[in-house]
Amino acid sequence: MQSAASTTGQQILVVNASNDGELDTAFTVLTQQHVDALLVMADPFLNSRPDKIVALAARYALPAMYPWREFPKAEGLMSYGTELAAHGARLAFMAEKFSKEPSPPTFPFNSR
């Protein structure tokens, strides 16, 4: 992403957060650096905080795009992904389906 941005003369500031304190700090840094927009990546911690992240983006008037539909449902601007819960439901369906299918045949190895 960094190299793609540099070819168009754009700069990307990467900030990381793995707890609520770091999340607050990240938004402070984004504001101090006068960023124009925010792209939130898919991450287990960030996925669990749509309400907080959307509220921070609104407080700092920072247009943001999010990884899952749960963020726009929490009043976020837009998402680039599908609904996170749908992935879990699909995974459960596939696991159940494959657990009921017979095992593929096994073939003895030739020993020469």
C-alpha positions, 0 to 999 in steps of 0.5 A: 500500500505504501509503494502504491501511494508513493507512485501517486505522490500520496502519503500513508500514515499507519497507526496501530491499536490493540487496546482502547488506550492505544485507540484513543492515542491513534486518533489523537495522532491522526488529528495532529498529523492532519490526515484527510481520511481513515481506512480501518483494516480488518483486525480482531480488536478493531472488529470488536470496537465499531461503536467506539471507532465510529464515535472517534471518527465522528468526534474528529470529523475524519471520513472513514472507510471500514472493513465490515458492514457492522461499522456503517450500522453503527453510523460509520460512513462506509465499508469495503466488506460484507457483514462479519456475522455472515462469514461466521454463519457461512463457516458454520454451515460449511463445517456442518456440511463437511462433517456429515459427508463420508470421508474420501476413499483411502488407498494403500501405499505401494511398497516396493 
